[in-house]
Amino acid sequence: MANRLRVTELDFDTIKTNLKTFLKQQSEFQDYDFEGSGLNILLDILAYNTHYNAYYLNMVANEAFLDTALLRDSVVSHAKSFGYVPYSKRAPVATIKFVANSASSTSSTLTLPSGYSFLSNQIDGKAYNFVVTDEVTVTKANSQFTFENLNIYEGQLVTYVFNHTENSNPKQIFTLPDTNIDTTTIKVAVSPSSSNTQTTTYTKVTDVLDVTANSAVYFLQEAREGDYQIYFGNDIVGKKLADGSVVSVTYLITNGDVANKANNFVARSTVSDSLSESISNFIITPISGAAGGADRETVDEIKFGAPLQYATQNRLVTKNDYESYIKKNYPALDSLSVWGGEDEEPPIYGKVLVSLKPKQDYYLSETEKQRIIDEIIKPKSIISVSTEIRDPDYLYILLNNEIKYDARKTTLSETQLSSQIRTAILSYKNTYLNKFKAVFALSRIQDQIDNVDINSISGSETTIKLQKRVTPEINTTSNYTVRFGVPLKRGTLTDRLITTEFNVLDSTNTTRTAIIEEVPQSFTGISSIEITNAGYSYTTAPTVTISGDGSGATAEAIIQSGKIVEIRLTNRGVDYTRATVTISGGGGYSGVATAVIDSRIGTLRTIYYDVNANRQIINSNAGQINYDTGVITLNDLKVLSVSATDGLLRFTAVSENGVIESSRNTIITIDETDTSAIVTTISKLSS
């Protein structure tokens, strides 16, 4: 037993030590100096060889399982067992209105051929080619050929022709020689022979259960080196190719996500009508900018997505089905949230709600959302269940950092320290925020700040505010509901809910640059009236009078069978901290009721500052703020214009809690382009 080698340790040093130990146990080497001899080199070689073999075998074993495999070929091969094909690059899609003017053309129709191209505006110094993937024909009207809602795709259409022979290609596998394919654009046509040009269009298999022996279908798989292959059936599952068939494959080669956001286009060539007359007078109007472009699926994404797609069983029923299927078929997503309509308030039964955050923008266009519903969701969803795509609802965090540091314990300047603190905060944002189902924790932010320079930073205090952004309707009297989605703290005179500036008319019809602010420590009025004694013998509704330290509250009584069954508020009033309800008249007696004041409801008012910087009230009751739910309501607000150049009205409030959870379509983020998002004040410790 003593002369056996230990074989469980696989690192180089341990292997060499084990070899030495083994040799020293042999009588021939008991007094041998291994370190100073040539045998030491031989031991190195043995140890290296053993280590390499062990490493190789370990890697081979890892490649045998999906969750431990590292090589793309291995991962793709494992994914095949789930019926999973990694998604390719995706071409950005833009929608335009294309009008060809030709008063001289005598043709009644105009056809844009597949491959007709447009040149985009420059993005990062480069313009991109966009093409029509399917020919489109329109009829002339008023000397114009108008192509409404024309989808154009970034990239270049190519066609490859393969001559199939049974002897040379018995497996009917054809490799497409481009790694930048958008596989969703592949079109396959098969002719019986080179002399017979009659073609049959083959479609990609989406559900093998629908495939018969005569189905004109093809299958798609990723091959080695990242190429894609198409192959055909065996006359059992799908139709087999006849010997001598000619296979024509057309697809789009794309640059992926780099052309997202292209929003201006020019035609690259003239177009000919049915009488071969050339037309070059075009009007191109963008409807929605380019979106949906994405890079090919990574190894980690394949490992995550393959089992999930298998679990969906090629249908959309559960929440998880929707999440995995949409991610697979629309890879240009940064984050996704799905929830049932039954979770809404009030519930919406028979509806699935989806929110999508694209990788390179805040929102998807309405055109792109409808395309996702029509092309991805509807074909796989239950007929009786409808889908609605909602925009992400962004909740912005504003951070104010007070830092104390010891200048003797760091080589960083205050500017450098501030910059590194900002970098740490943005790193936290990129790791934990800016996606659905995220949690913001103030304590984690403070840890990030303190760890920037743990030796010199002796203390930090970070306070947060929350911000919502609204696009107001200009010159239109409207009601607004702004949902923070989290509890808010009641404001004070110096720290309260407030908006950015906008223009509005005051009572004298004078334009004022105003803001909306929370009335500090205010109460909006009566939340309800509770009946403590219904009374007797009322023949008509009695008069309800509300008195107290506020004003404006009114209510009416509802009677039934001589008793008061309800007292309905007709005006909540404002600024009540106490209130008394008096019931009189109606021919009855003994009716008693109590007013309930909701202190968790605050008042909003519209104000401006005069030339002497004095606050002037335009509307003392512009709206309400519910501190528990974080819901703000504004009534009858007519905004003439907004001071911010982006046209947004910003609402900033104080959070009740330091931990904030996002739900449904809420995304918590920090806007690094906003100078008020991260404010850091640094001061030295006194000597």
RAZI-V757705 format. One record per run of one state. SS is the DSSP state (H for helix, E for strand, L for the rest). FROM is the first residue (numbers start at 1). TO is the last residue. If there is no record, write none. Layout:
BEGIN
ss=SS from=FROM to=TO
ss=SS from=FROM to=TO
END
This chain:
BEGIN
ss=L from=1 to=11
ss=H from=12 to=24
ss=L from=25 to=26
ss=H from=27 to=29
ss=L from=30 to=38
ss=H from=39 to=63
ss=L from=64 to=71
ss=H from=72 to=80
ss=L from=81 to=89
ss=E from=90 to=90
ss=L from=91 to=92
ss=E from=93 to=101
ss=L from=102 to=108
ss=E from=109 to=112
ss=L from=113 to=116
ss=E from=117 to=120
ss=L from=121 to=122
ss=E from=123 to=123
ss=L from=124 to=125
ss=E from=126 to=126
ss=L from=127 to=128
ss=E from=129 to=131
ss=L from=132 to=135
ss=E from=136 to=139
ss=L from=140 to=140
ss=E from=141 to=141
ss=L from=142 to=143
ss=E from=144 to=154
ss=L from=155 to=155
ss=E from=156 to=163
ss=L from=164 to=172
ss=E from=173 to=176
ss=L from=177 to=180
ss=E from=181 to=191
ss=L from=192 to=198
ss=E from=199 to=204
ss=L from=205 to=207
ss=H from=208 to=210
ss=L from=211 to=216
ss=E from=217 to=222
ss=L from=223 to=223
ss=H from=224 to=226
ss=L from=227 to=227
ss=E from=228 to=232
ss=L from=233 to=245
ss=E from=246 to=253
ss=L from=254 to=255
ss=H from=256 to=259
ss=L from=260 to=264
ss=E from=265 to=267
ss=L from=268 to=270
ss=E from=271 to=272
ss=L from=273 to=277
ss=E from=278 to=279
ss=L from=280 to=280
ss=E from=281 to=291
ss=L from=292 to=293
ss=E from=294 to=294
ss=L from=295 to=298
ss=H from=299 to=312
ss=L from=313 to=315
ss=E from=316 to=316
ss=L from=317 to=318
ss=H from=319 to=329
ss=L from=330 to=332
ss=E from=333 to=340
ss=H from=341 to=343
ss=L from=344 to=350
ss=E from=351 to=358
ss=L from=359 to=365
ss=H from=366 to=377
ss=L from=378 to=380
ss=E from=381 to=381
ss=L from=382 to=385
ss=E from=386 to=390
ss=L from=391 to=392
ss=E from=393 to=405
ss=L from=406 to=406
ss=H from=407 to=409
ss=L from=410 to=413
ss=H from=414 to=432
ss=L from=433 to=438
ss=E from=439 to=441
ss=H from=442 to=453
ss=L from=454 to=456
ss=E from=457 to=470
ss=L from=471 to=473
ss=E from=474 to=474
ss=L from=475 to=477
ss=E from=478 to=483
ss=L from=484 to=487
ss=E from=488 to=488
ss=L from=489 to=497
ss=E from=498 to=499
ss=L from=500 to=501
ss=E from=502 to=505
ss=L from=506 to=510
ss=E from=511 to=518
ss=L from=519 to=525
ss=E from=526 to=533
ss=L from=534 to=535
ss=E from=536 to=536
ss=L from=537 to=542
ss=E from=543 to=548
ss=L from=549 to=550
ss=E from=551 to=551
ss=L from=552 to=553
ss=E from=554 to=560
ss=L from=561 to=562
ss=E from=563 to=571
ss=L from=572 to=573
ss=E from=574 to=574
ss=L from=575 to=578
ss=E from=579 to=584
ss=L from=585 to=588
ss=E from=589 to=589
ss=L from=590 to=591
ss=E from=592 to=597
ss=L from=598 to=600
ss=E from=601 to=609
ss=L from=610 to=614
ss=E from=615 to=626
ss=L from=627 to=630
ss=E from=631 to=637
ss=L from=638 to=638
ss=E from=639 to=639
ss=L from=640 to=640
ss=E from=641 to=642
ss=L from=643 to=648
ss=E from=649 to=655
ss=L from=656 to=658
ss=E from=659 to=661
ss=L from=662 to=665
ss=E from=666 to=669
ss=L from=670 to=677
ss=E from=678 to=684
ss=L from=685 to=687
END
